[in-house]
């Protein structure tokens, strides 16, 4: 078996562990398990494949990218749900819109007939103690709430895609609806 391949029984055991961690975090947050979607993150695909095959795109962070995805989704005669990525950490190494740019960007999304925005997404700073990044999750939740009164047919910020393998319990406690998990399911992978 190649070094990067993981057998099904290992993934099943890791998924069972993840499910238990989600259940405990849901209990602490007073939430139900069925409110949470786990996204198994494996690799990056070219836009032409995303626009044709992806159920949801989790990293929309520019007008250029929005225009390209809209064009490709139109060509494939479909509407593509896209989470708008926001950089709540302020780290220059992270992609995403500045929080102050997000409202204007969301307002421009009505120009894209083949994209729909179900929510916001962010990547927290990496930290050994996930509690230290709780304020970053709080910022995204607050940004979502600040847009709640805006009504656009293609922008409905019901969801928050935040939390990865090292911090998803804290993200869930702060309102995450989608958890993007790779290492917790597949183990460490080459970078």
Backbone bond lengths (Angstrom), bond angles and torsions (degrees), N, CA, C in turn:
res aa  C-N    CA-C-N  psi(-1)  N-CA   C-N-CA  omega(-1)  CA-C   N-CA-C  phi
1 X - - - 1.450 - - 1.532 107.82 -
2 X 1.349 118.28 130.29 1.464 119.96 179.24 1.519 111.26 -58.45
3 X 1.321 114.21 153.77 1.463 121.67 -176.57 1.533 112.97 -55.34
4 X 1.350 117.30 -35.50 1.460 120.51 -174.91 1.522 112.99 -88.35
5 X 1.323 118.55 -6.77 1.454 121.39 -178.91 1.533 109.67 -86.96
6 X 1.323 116.59 140.33 1.455 121.81 179.82 1.522 107.62 -119.77
7 X 1.331 117.55 133.89 1.459 119.28 -177.85 1.529 111.05 -73.98
8 X 1.332 114.70 157.92 1.467 121.94 -174.88 1.521 112.45 -60.00
9 X 1.320 117.76 -38.16 1.468 119.61 -177.69 1.530 111.05 -66.77
10 X 1.331 116.80 -34.85 1.471 120.26 177.13 1.523 110.17 -66.99
11 X 1.337 116.40 -44.69 1.470 120.13 178.25 1.523 109.99 -62.76
12 X 1.340 117.38 -42.13 1.467 120.84 179.40 1.524 111.07 -60.88
13 X 1.329 116.96 -42.25 1.470 120.56 178.59 1.526 110.68 -65.43
14 X 1.329 116.51 -41.75 1.469 119.72 178.59 1.525 110.68 -65.95
15 X 1.329 117.06 -39.27 1.467 120.19 178.25 1.523 110.60 -63.45
16 X 1.316 117.05 -39.67 1.464 120.59 177.44 1.534 110.31 -61.07
17 X 1.325 116.97 -42.56 1.464 121.37 177.04 1.532 110.72 -63.21
18 X 1.331 117.11 -44.50 1.470 121.64 178.59 1.523 110.13 -60.87
19 X 1.330 117.19 -44.42 1.470 120.92 179.97 1.528 111.11 -60.21
20 X 1.321 117.14 -39.57 1.467 120.37 178.14 1.527 110.57 -66.14
21 X 1.322 117.08 -41.55 1.473 120.53 178.05 1.527 110.45 -64.34
22 X 1.330 117.22 -39.47 1.467 120.87 177.66 1.524 109.72 -64.29
23 X 1.328 116.87 -44.56 1.469 120.56 -179.52 1.527 111.12 -58.82
24 X 1.347 116.46 -45.20 1.467 119.78 179.73 1.532 111.08 -64.63
25 X 1.326 117.18 -41.78 1.470 120.36 178.76 1.524 110.56 -65.80
26 X 1.330 117.70 -38.80 1.470 120.80 176.27 1.527 110.29 -61.96
27 X 1.321 116.71 -42.21 1.468 120.37 178.04 1.526 110.78 -59.81
28 X 1.333 117.41 -45.25 1.469 120.95 179.66 1.526 111.68 -63.69
29 X 1.336 116.30 -35.16 1.467 120.72 -175.61 1.524 112.88 -91.51
30 X 1.337 117.39 -3.22 1.460 120.00 -178.24 1.523 112.37 67.64
31 X 1.327 116.19 36.69 1.464 121.05 -178.00 1.517 110.06 -118.75
32 X 1.324 115.61 163.01 1.459 122.03 177.57 1.523 109.92 -96.21
33 X 1.325 117.13 146.61 1.462 121.54 -179.37 1.526 111.70 -60.35
34 X 1.334 117.70 -34.98 1.465 119.25 -176.65 1.531 113.66 -71.72
35 X 1.334 117.66 -2.31 1.467 121.57 174.19 1.526 111.58 -81.58
36 X 1.331 117.33 -9.50 1.460 122.26 -170.22 1.527 110.72 -112.96
37 X 1.333 116.17 131.78 1.463 122.82 174.31 1.522 108.29 -108.53
38 X 1.324 116.39 130.20 1.459 121.08 175.25 1.524 107.78 -97.57
39 X 1.332 115.70 125.18 1.459 122.07 177.41 1.524 106.81 -105.85
40 X 1.323 116.59 115.84 1.466 121.13 178.91 1.525 108.23 -80.40
41 X 1.315 116.47 111.19 1.461 122.70 -175.24 1.520 108.94 -93.98
42 X 1.339 115.60 123.29 1.456 118.65 -178.64 1.517 113.39 -120.24
43 X 1.324 118.84 -47.53 1.466 120.38 -177.45 1.517 110.06 -164.94
44 X 1.312 115.07 175.09 1.461 122.82 -179.37 1.527 108.79 -96.67
45 X 1.326 116.69 138.80 1.454 122.06 177.60 1.518 110.40 -118.63
46 X 1.351 117.79 152.40 1.466 120.78 176.66 1.532 111.54 -62.69
47 X 1.331 116.45 152.85 1.465 121.68 -177.49 1.516 113.20 -55.16
48 X 1.328 117.79 -36.98 1.465 118.76 -177.78 1.529 110.81 -61.82
49 X 1.329 118.03 -33.02 1.460 120.78 177.23 1.525 111.03 -77.97
50 X 1.321 116.92 -37.65 1.470 121.09 178.34 1.519 109.83 -59.83
51 X 1.332 116.77 -50.98 1.461 121.06 -176.55 1.525 112.03 -63.70
52 X 1.313 117.24 -28.09 1.464 120.86 -177.76 1.524 112.45 -90.16
53 X 1.340 118.19 -38.24 1.461 120.09 -167.00 1.529 116.13 -118.52
54 X 1.305 118.82 -23.43 1.473 119.98 -173.93 1.523 111.19 -69.53
55 X 1.318 115.92 144.05 1.462 120.48 172.43 1.519 110.18 -76.14
56 X 1.336 115.64 -38.36 1.465 122.12 -177.98 1.524 107.90 -149.21
57 X 1.327 116.53 144.27 1.464 122.11 174.68 1.523 106.99 -107.95
58 X 1.328 117.87 130.51 1.465 121.55 -172.11 1.520 114.79 -107.45
59 X 1.323 120.24 17.57 1.470 118.64 -173.38 1.530 113.26 -145.81
60 X 1.317 118.05 43.64 1.465 121.30 179.07 1.525 108.85 -79.41
61 X 1.347 116.21 117.52 1.466 118.29 -173.38 1.523 114.33 -139.80
62 X 1.333 118.27 15.86 1.465 118.92 178.40 1.521 110.28 -161.08
63 X 1.330 115.25 157.08 1.462 120.17 175.32 1.524 110.65 -64.16
64 X 1.320 116.98 -39.01 1.464 120.39 179.61 1.523 110.60 -58.53
65 X 1.325 116.60 -47.29 1.458 121.23 179.52 1.528 110.68 -65.94
66 X 1.323 117.52 -41.65 1.465 121.12 178.67 1.525 110.65 -60.96
67 X 1.329 116.98 -44.23 1.466 120.42 179.58 1.526 111.03 -62.55
68 X 1.329 116.60 -42.91 1.465 120.49 -179.15 1.528 111.20 -66.73
69 X 1.322 117.99 -44.70 1.466 120.66 178.16 1.521 111.14 -64.65
70 X 1.334 117.47 -39.85 1.461 121.36 178.78 1.529 110.11 -61.72
71 X 1.322 116.56 -44.99 1.470 121.60 179.43 1.532 110.35 -61.18
72 X 1.321 116.48 -45.49 1.468 119.89 -178.07 1.532 111.49 -70.72
73 X 1.328 117.88 -37.09 1.467 120.44 176.90 1.530 110.05 -65.36
74 X 1.326 117.16 -40.65 1.470 121.40 177.01 1.530 109.56 -59.31
75 X 1.326 116.64 -46.06 1.467 121.84 179.80 1.529 110.65 -59.05
76 X 1.336 116.84 -35.08 1.466 121.84 179.80 1.525 112.75 -90.98
77 X 1.335 116.17 7.12 1.471 122.73 176.97 1.528 111.99 52.38
78 X 1.331 114.36 53.29 1.463 119.19 178.76 1.517 110.35 -147.75
79 X 1.303 115.45 166.80 1.458 122.42 172.47 1.520 106.90 -110.61
80 X 1.328 115.81 130.11 1.465 121.30 -176.26 1.523 110.11 -109.10
81 X 1.331 117.90 117.85 1.464 119.88 172.97 1.530 110.07 -68.87
82 X 1.333 116.55 133.85 1.466 122.19 -177.92 1.524 110.29 -134.69
83 X 1.314 117.19 122.96 1.457 120.94 171.06 1.525 108.18 -78.11
84 X 1.318 116.68 135.58 1.463 121.58 177.77 1.521 108.28 -86.60
85 X 1.332 115.96 123.13 1.462 121.73 -177.88 1.522 110.37 -85.35
86 X 1.329 115.34 128.69 1.460 123.12 -179.58 1.527 108.30 -120.08
87 X 1.308 116.46 137.13 1.464 121.46 178.66 1.529 108.52 -92.25
88 X 1.323 116.64 90.72 1.462 120.57 -179.16 1.522 112.70 -85.29
89 X 1.332 117.05 -10.66 1.467 119.77 -178.27 1.520 112.21 -85.40
90 X 1.332 116.57 -23.78 1.459 120.27 -175.47 1.515 113.34 78.47
91 X 1.335 117.74 2.70 1.460 121.25 179.44 1.524 109.70 -72.98
92 X 1.322 116.45 131.12 1.460 120.53 179.22 1.522 111.98 -66.32
93 X 1.317 117.60 -24.61 1.465 120.67 -179.12 1.528 112.48 -76.40
94 X 1.322 117.74 -11.37 1.461 121.74 -178.38 1.525 110.09 -95.29
95 X 1.329 114.87 142.54 1.461 120.80 173.80 1.515 108.75 -81.54
96 X 1.310 115.81 170.05 1.455 120.86 175.65 1.507 111.80 123.29
97 X 1.318 114.34 156.85 1.454 121.11 176.09 1.517 109.90 -71.02
98 X 1.313 115.81 150.25 1.460 119.53 169.32 1.529 106.97 -67.71
99 X 1.322 119.03 143.50 1.462 119.58 178.47 1.531 112.81 -51.90
100 X 1.328 117.14 -37.25 1.469 120.56 -178.46 1.529 112.89 -68.90
101 X 1.325 118.51 -18.02 1.467 122.67 179.46 1.525 113.11 -92.66
102 X 1.309 116.75 -10.76 1.458 120.93 -168.11 1.523 113.38 -67.30
103 X 1.326 118.53 -44.33 1.472 120.20 -178.91 1.521 111.31 -58.27
104 X 1.330 117.35 -47.99 1.464 120.56 -179.71 1.526 110.93 -62.64
105 X 1.315 117.38 -40.96 1.465 120.67 178.16 1.529 110.13 -61.58
106 X 1.328 117.42 -46.00 1.464 120.51 179.31 1.523 110.91 -61.67
107 X 1.325 117.35 -38.56 1.467 120.27 177.08 1.529 111.11 -61.71
108 X 1.322 117.56 -35.78 1.472 120.84 179.09 1.525 112.54 -74.45
109 X 1.311 118.29 -17.03 1.466 120.57 -178.66 1.527 112.15 -64.21
110 X 1.328 119.21 -21.38 1.469 120.80 178.65 1.525 111.29 -64.60
111 X 1.332 117.62 -16.84 1.464 121.92 178.52 1.527 111.58 -77.02
112 X 1.301 117.86 -12.01 1.474 121.83 -176.86 1.524 109.23 -104.62
113 X 1.330 116.03 103.61 1.465 121.69 -174.42 1.522 114.51 -71.39
114 X 1.322 117.40 -19.28 1.460 119.67 -174.47 1.528 113.20 -111.46
115 X 1.325 115.97 14.50 1.461 121.17 174.16 1.516 108.81 -122.59
116 X 1.318 115.65 145.29 1.463 122.28 175.95 1.524 106.93 -131.51
117 X 1.332 116.62 140.21 1.470 121.19 -178.47 1.530 109.17 -110.00
118 X 1.350 117.11 104.98 1.459 119.97 178.40 1.524 113.73 -85.09
119 X 1.354 116.31 -12.16 1.455 117.44 -177.63 1.511 113.25 176.30
120 X 1.323 114.00 -170.98 1.460 122.87 -178.95 1.524 109.42 -111.34
121 X 1.329 115.34 155.54 1.462 121.78 -179.25 1.517 109.04 -136.13
122 X 1.308 116.94 150.39 1.468 121.40 174.95 1.512 110.24 -152.71
123 X 1.339 114.65 157.49 1.461 122.96 172.49 1.520 106.80 -113.10
124 X 1.302 116.27 118.94 1.465 119.94 179.29 1.524 110.13 -73.90
125 X 1.305 115.38 159.79 1.463 120.56 171.85 1.519 108.12 -59.49
126 X 1.332 116.85 146.95 1.460 118.33 175.44 1.520 108.14 -76.71
127 X 1.324 115.60 132.04 1.465 120.14 179.95 1.524 109.02 -146.31
128 X 1.316 116.17 142.66 1.461 120.16 175.46 1.523 110.82 -64.48
129 X 1.324 116.75 -34.59 1.460 122.14 177.99 1.527 108.44 -107.19
130 X 1.342 118.24 106.85 1.461 120.75 -177.08 1.529 113.98 -59.79
131 X 1.319 117.58 -22.03 1.471 119.63 178.31 1.529 111.62 -61.68
132 X 1.323 117.39 -27.52 1.465 119.57 -178.01 1.523 112.35 -69.83
133 X 1.343 118.03 -18.60 1.469 120.02 179.05 1.527 112.78 -100.97
134 X 1.328 116.86 3.10 1.469 119.76 178.08 1.534 111.76 -52.35
135 X 1.347 120.23 -42.10 1.472 119.36 179.37 1.533 113.60 -59.37
136 X 1.323 117.92 -29.75 1.467 120.57 177.77 1.527 110.60 -67.76
137 X 1.342 117.16 -40.10 1.463 121.13 176.14 1.530 110.19 -66.79
138 X 1.327 116.03 -41.30 1.469 120.38 178.08 1.525 110.81 -58.71
139 X 1.348 117.28 -41.75 1.471 120.79 -179.61 1.522 111.48 -60.46
140 X 1.333 117.28 -41.12 1.463 119.25 179.97 1.525 110.70 -67.54
141 X 1.329 116.70 -41.87 1.469 120.16 178.14 1.524 110.44 -61.59
142 X 1.326 117.17 -41.56 1.468 121.05 178.71 1.527 111.20 -66.11
143 X 1.323 117.16 -37.80 1.462 120.86 177.01 1.526 110.24 -64.46
144 X 1.318 116.64 -41.99 1.465 121.00 176.08 1.529 110.14 -58.27
145 X 1.314 116.87 -46.87 1.467 121.27 -179.03 1.524 111.67 -64.01
146 X 1.330 117.19 -34.25 1.469 120.14 -178.38 1.522 112.00 -68.94
147 X 1.320 117.36 -17.59 1.465 121.32 -179.87 1.529 111.40 -100.33
148 X 1.312 118.16 -0.02 1.462 122.48 -171.77 1.524 113.73 -59.29
149 X 1.316 118.30 -32.21 1.463 120.57 -177.64 1.522 113.40 -82.04
150 X 1.327 117.72 -11.78 1.469 121.23 178.85 1.529 108.62 -75.21
151 X 1.314 115.89 136.80 1.467 120.17 -179.24 1.523 109.84 -121.69
152 X 1.315 115.62 111.05 1.458 122.34 175.50 1.527 107.23 -131.97
153 X 1.318 117.30 142.13 1.468 118.79 -178.11 1.528 114.00 -64.69
154 X 1.331 117.90 -25.18 1.466 119.64 -176.81 1.527 113.44 -108.56
155 X 1.327 117.27 0.29 1.467 121.13 179.87 1.525 108.33 -124.15
156 X 1.326 116.02 112.57 1.459 121.54 -179.87 1.526 107.15 -139.95
157 X 1.304 116.19 92.15 1.467 121.51 -170.95 1.527 112.49 -77.85
158 X 1.319 115.78 67.91 1.459 120.79 178.19 1.526 112.48 -85.75
159 X 1.323 117.19 -21.75 1.459 120.70 -170.56 1.523 112.72 -118.19
160 X 1.332 114.62 153.42 1.463 122.70 174.05 1.519 108.21 -127.74
161 X 1.322 116.25 117.94 1.459 122.23 176.95 1.524 106.95 -98.57
162 X 1.312 115.63 97.62 1.466 120.59 -177.98 1.515 108.09 -153.36
163 X 1.294 114.68 144.75 1.451 120.32 -178.48 1.510 110.66 108.86
164 X 1.323 114.62 127.24 1.454 121.34 177.33 1.527 107.77 -126.19
165 X 1.311 116.26 -171.65 1.463 120.82 -171.20 1.518 113.87 -54.12
166 X 1.328 118.51 -35.30 1.466 120.63 -174.84 1.525 113.86 -89.17
167 X 1.346 118.82 -10.57 1.467 119.11 -173.44 1.527 114.16 -142.43
168 X 1.335 118.42 12.63 1.459 119.19 -170.24 1.523 114.73 -66.18
169 X 1.334 117.92 -27.07 1.470 117.84 178.67 1.526 110.88 -64.29
170 X 1.324 117.28 -43.38 1.468 121.30 178.99 1.527 109.47 -65.80
171 X 1.334 117.46 -41.51 1.468 120.92 178.18 1.523 110.60 -60.33
172 X 1.324 116.53 -42.55 1.462 120.96 178.41 1.525 110.39 -61.77
173 X 1.317 116.95 -43.31 1.467 120.78 178.46 1.527 111.50 -62.14
174 X 1.340 117.18 -26.01 1.466 121.67 -179.51 1.525 113.00 -95.67
175 X 1.335 117.49 8.72 1.458 119.78 172.39 1.513 116.97 111.64
176 X 1.329 119.29 5.47 1.466 120.38 179.44 1.521 110.65 -57.06
177 X 1.322 115.67 139.03 1.463 121.64 172.38 1.527 110.78 -109.58
178 X 1.332 116.70 -21.18 1.461 122.56 179.30 1.529 108.43 -128.29
179 X 1.325 116.08 127.49 1.462 122.48 178.12 1.520 107.59 -112.13
180 X 1.318 117.24 126.67 1.465 122.15 179.86 1.528 108.31 -98.89
181 X 1.318 115.86 105.02 1.460 120.71 -172.95 1.521 110.92 -117.46
182 X 1.307 115.69 127.76 1.460 121.59 176.24 1.512 110.12 -121.82
183 X 1.326 116.37 -69.00 1.465 121.60 -176.49 1.529 111.95 -58.07
184 X 1.327 117.88 -39.35 1.467 120.58 -178.89 1.528 111.58 -62.75
185 X 1.331 117.38 -27.16 1.464 121.13 179.94 1.525 113.10 -98.52
186 X 1.329 116.59 -42.23 1.460 120.95 -171.56 1.520 114.12 -106.22
187 X 1.345 116.75 -5.94 1.452 120.39 -177.32 1.518 110.99 81.91
188 X 1.325 116.35 175.43 1.469 119.40 179.21 1.526 110.09 -61.67
189 X 1.332 115.19 139.71 1.461 120.99 178.89 1.512 109.72 -125.01
190 X 1.316 117.15 156.59 1.469 119.00 178.13 1.521 110.31 -61.24
191 X 1.318 116.52 144.97 1.466 119.54 179.55 1.505 111.38 -96.27
